[in-house]
Amino acid sequence: MPPAKTSFVCLPCRAAYKQPPPSPPARGGEEDKRVCPRCAGELIHVGVAFAAPPRRDTEGWRVLSLLLHAGVRFHMGCCCGCDGPGYRPRTLREARERMAYARRTGEPLARALVRPDLP
């Protein structure tokens, strides 16, 4: 059976694509690069547990861009896929709260962004 497809996104086009997973990097080489069919820009691998916001949802795509640039991805929590990717902020307000928390406490931004509750 072929491997399950995974999601890739193009932030400028606000488009998501399901494609076969990237191959492991060759010895001393670069990882598998994917190209957007609309703009020929580089696609970002986001993981199998990703659901793209609608193209017209500007705020959703801004939050997604912030998450991806912080290094947050949407991979399953365990090997059987029962946990899902965990919490991800959906609004700019939620993202800003977590960014302020990270600055205030010194917690890494990627970890603060996926924190479901702030103390």
Secondary structure, DSSP 8 states (H G I E B T S, - for coil): -----EEEEETTTTEEEEE-------TTS-----B-TTT--B-EEEETT-----TT-HHHHHHHHHHHHTT-----SSTTS-S-S-----SHHHHHHHHHHHHHH---HHHHHT-SS--
